[in-house]
Amino acid sequence: MCLSAGYSQSSIVPVDLTCEYRTDPVGLDVPRPRLGWVLKAADDTRHGQRQSAYRIFVSHSRASVDKNTGDMWDSGWIASDEMQQIEYKGKPLQSDRTYFWKVAVKDEKGVASPFSKTAQWSTGLFTQEEWTARWIGASEVYDPAQGGNKMYDPWFRKSFNLKKKPARGTLFVASVGYHEVYVNGRKIDHPVLEPAVTDHTKRARYLAYDIAPALQPGKNVIGLWLGTSWSIYAPYVTSDKPRTPIVVAQADIYNTNGERMMRIATDESWKTHPSPNKLTGNWGFGVGGYGGEIWDANKEIKNWNTISLDDRDWKKAIVYHPRLTLSAQQVETNRLYEVPPAGVEKRSDGSYRVDMGVNFAGWVQ
């Protein structure tokens, strides 16, 4: 006689939660994002393990979801073996907010698992009308008749005052050409060569940066450093935008009570100055395409992105009017990693030729 064993513990647990196929994404402009997870075996000795149902909690606060409540969405138990593309079906999401979620599953015996670890996502700006910021750039524009780029990548900065340290503040930044974000001299996040490539004849992609930790009571400054790159790419040229890097950025700053303290947005009040960095050649295929860059140390300005700088001799930014739809970037950002050289050859003139072994975009250190 063979007696079946009773099971009081689920054979599976949900792990590696994703939203729109990313882990804890920020700045999503999807009103009904798709959630997902994978299953991990809780008992390696059991056979035929599978998911028979799931339950999702979504809340506006971590404290709420940690109590196994879903004030934004409680899916209830859904009989399903699906683990991907589970569309959010809760209350309408708001722009510039963070939401927390977790999931539990039932196994092939109908035994419920513990809830997963809490995951989260944050929203971007859902409509074009929510953008009050203006596109800005420098006055210098690329002239292909010159045979190569002559523009130095521009810096931009904006000073402002806060009565107290904020609890929350997300800066949304879209640019034609690359950008980096600095607050009070501190680089925010560590992506490189962003935003990702998109068709700039129609659209610009924005990224979200959490700037609240870098803000302080009193005087603050936000710095933006643009890179020429795709702003001069011939196939993306249109009559409504200049062949120079441009940027639009906006942040609402909130206190601990959830009240908006102020809005920071790019406009003609921002200051600009050429940086020491310049793209060589042009940005395209053929001779001189995607060249390198030149650093002119004579143009260095110490602490250009800090409150200590006197920017009275900086020029006012130029407002431009490109007809571009703003959408959140939907892919992971580029990150630095190290590529060791395949070979180093010393040449007769004293220079070195370095073979990296692969085609890549990066910097020599």
N, C-alpha and C positions, 0 to 999 in steps of 0.2 A: 504494500500500500504506500502511495506517495502523497504526503500532505503538503499543501501549499503554505508557504510561510506568510504571515501577516506583516505588513509594512506600515510603520508609523512615521517614517521619514521619507520625504520626496527623494526620488533617485536623481533628480536634476535640480540645478539652481541657475538663474539667469545672471550673466556677467557681461562685461564689455558693452555697456549701454551706449547707443549712438543716437544722434538726432540729425536728420538729413545727412546720414552716413559719416558724421564726424563726432568726435568726443568733446562734449561740453563746448559746442560752437558758440561764437559771439557774433552779434549783429545780423541775425537772420531776418530776411524780409519776406518769409513764407508764412502766410496766415494760418495754415494748417500743416505744420511740419510733420515729417514722417519719422517715427521712432523705431528703434530696433535693438536687438540684443542677440547674444549667442548663449548656448546652453553648455554647462559644465556638469560632468557626471559627479554626483555626490557619493555614489557607491559603484566602484569599478567592478564589483562581482555580479551585478545584476545585468540581465540581458533585455533587449527590446525597449530600452529607455526612449521615451519620446515625450513631447509636450502635448497635453490634451486641452489646456485652457490657460488663459493669462488674465491678470488684473493690473491696471495701471492707475497710479495716483499722480496727479499734477497739481502743484500748489504754487502760490505766489511767494511763499517763504520757505526756507529750509526747515524752520522749526515746525511748521505745519505738516510738511510731508514726512518729517521724522516721526511724527505721531501717527503715521499711517492714515492721514486724511488727505483728501484731494479737493481743495476749495475751488480749483479751476476745472478739474475733471476727475471723476471716479468712474472708470469704465465699467465697474462691476466685473464679474467673472464672465469672460467671453470664451465659448467653446471653440477653440481653434488651435492648429499647430503652427500658425504663422508667427514668425519672429522678426520679420523685416517689413518695411513699408507700412507700418501701422499708423494710420493717419490720426493726428490729434483731433478729437471731436468734442472738446470742452467749450468753455466760455470764450468769447472773442479775446484774442491776445491784444495787448497794447504795445505801441512802439516804445523802444528804449526801456525795456523791463527785463528782469531775469526771472526765469521759471525753473522750478525744481521738480524732479520726478523720480519715481522708482517703479519697479514691476515685480510681481510674483507670478509663478507658474504652477500648474498642476501636472503631475507626471502621468504615465500610462495607467496607473492605478487610481488616479483621481486624488492623489495626496498632494496637498499644497506645499510649496517650498517657502522658506523665509523670503522676505522682500530683499531685493538687491540693494547694493549701496546706492546712495542718492546721486543722481546725475543732474545736470542743469543745461539750459541754453538761454541765451539772451537775444532779444529782438533788436532789429535795426529800425529804420524809418519806413513805414509801409507805403506812404504816398509821396508823390513829388511835392505836394503842397506843404508838407511838413518841413521842407528845406527852405530856410530863409537866408542862408548864407549865399554869398556871391562867388563866382569864379574869379580868381585873381592870378596875376602873373607879373613878370617884369616887363619893361618896355622893349628890351632887346629881342629881336625876332630873327630866326634863322633865314639866311639867304643862300639858296643852293647855288647861285651864280658865283659865290665866293670859293667854291670848290671843296669846301669842308666846313665843319662847324667852328664858329668863332666865339660862341656864347659860353660864358661861365655859368655853371649850375647855380641858380639863385637860392638865397636864404630868405625866409620870411619870419617875422616875429610880431607878437602882440602882447602888450603888458596890460594887466588888470589887477584889481584889488579884491580881496575877499575878507569879510568880517570875521569868519571862523573857518576852521578846516571842514571841508565838505564830507558828507558820507558817501556820495556817489557822483560819478561824472564820467560819461563815455563820449569820447571824441570820435565822430564819424568823418572819415577823410577819403575823398576821391581825387584822383589826379590823372592828368594825361602827361605821361612821364612818371618816373619813379618818385617815391617820397619816403622820408623818414620823419618821425615825430619826436620832439624833445619838450620836456616840461622842466623849467628851472634847472636846465643843464643836464637833465637825466634823460637818456634815450628810453622811450617807452616801447616795451616789448623788443624782440630781436629778429623780426623778419627782415629779409633783404630782397632787393629788386622787386618791390611791390608797388602797385597792385599787379596781379597776373595779367597776361596779355588778353585783350579783348578788342573788338572792332570799334575803334574810336570814331568811326564815321557816324555811329548811332548811339553809343552807350559808354558810360564810364562806371567802373566798379568801385565801391567804397569798402573800407575796412573799419573795424571798431577798435578803439584803444581805451583801456581803462586808465584814466589820468588822475583819478581821485587820490591814490596814494602819494603822488608826487606834488600835489597842491598843498598850500600852507596858508595860514592866516596872514593877511597883509599883502604885499606885492608879489605877483606871480608873472611868469612869461611863458608863452607857448612858442616854440620854434618849429618851423617846417623847412626841411631841406629837400629841394626837388632835383631830380636828375633828368637830363634832356631826353634820352632814349626815344620812346615811341612818339613823342610830341613832334618829331621832325620826319617820321616815317612816311614816305611819299604816298603809299596806298591809303593812308588814313587822313590825308589832307582834305579839308572841306573849307568852303568860303566863310563859314561862321566862326571858325576858331583860328587862333594864331599858331604859327609854327614855333612855339616856345612852350616850355613846360608850364602848366597851369594847375591850380588846385582849388578845391572847395572843401571847407571843413566847418563842422558845427558841433557844439557840445552844450547840453543843459547840465547845470551843476545843482545838486540837491543837498539839503541839510538832513540831519538825523530824523526829522519829522516828515520827510518826504516832500517838503516844499521846495519849489525851484528858487534857488538863490540868484541865478543869472544865466543868460545864454551868451556863449562865445561863438561868433560866426565870422568867417572871412568876409572882408569888404575893403573899401579903399582906405580905411584907417590903419590897416596893417602896414608895416614897414618892410622894405626889401633891400638887399645888398648882394652883389655877386660873391659867391664863395670861391675858394682857391681851386675848385675842381672843374675840369672841362673835358667834355667828350672829344676824342680825336676822330678825324675823318667824318663819316656820316653814319646814319642808322639805316642800313639797308643792305641788300645783297650786292656783290661785286667789289671792285677795288675800294678799299677804305671802309667797307661795311662792317658794322659792329666792332669798330676799332678798339681802342683802349681809352685811357684817360690820362690827362696831364694834371699834376698838382703843382700850382704856383705858390710856393711858400711866402712870396712877397705879399700875397693877398690874405694871409692868415689873420684872423681877428680873434684874439683870445676871449673866451667866454661869450661868444656871439649869441648864445642861447640862454644866458643867465640874466638875472635882474641887475647885476652889477654893471652891465654894458650901458653906456650912454649912446642911444641910437638917434640922436637929433640930426645927424648928418646922413642918415639912411633915407632913401626915397620912399614916397608913398607907392603902394602896390597899384597896379592897373587893373581895373575891373573889365573882364571880358564876358561875352554873351554867347557861348557855344550852345547849340541845340542838342544837348545830350541827355538821355534818360539815365537816371542814377539808380543803380541796382547793387545789392550786396554781393560781395565776392563769394562764390560758392565752392571754392577749393581751399585746401590747406595752404598756408603761407610758405614761402621759401625759407629754408633755414640753412645756416652755415654748417658745413662739415669739412673735414680735412682730407685732402687728396695728396698722398705722397708722390713725389716725382718718380717716373720710371727710370730716368737717367739724367745725369748732369755732366755736360761736356765743357771743359775750359778751352776757349778758342785762342788763336795766336795773338789777337789784338787785346787780350786780357779780359774780354767779356765772357759770359757764360751762356750756353744754350741749354735750356731745361726742357726735357721731354716729359710732359705730364702723363702721357699714355692714353689720355681720354680727351674728348672735346668737352669743355666745360666753361661756365661763366663764373668768374671768381677773381681773387686777388692773390698776389704773391707776397708771402711773409718772410 
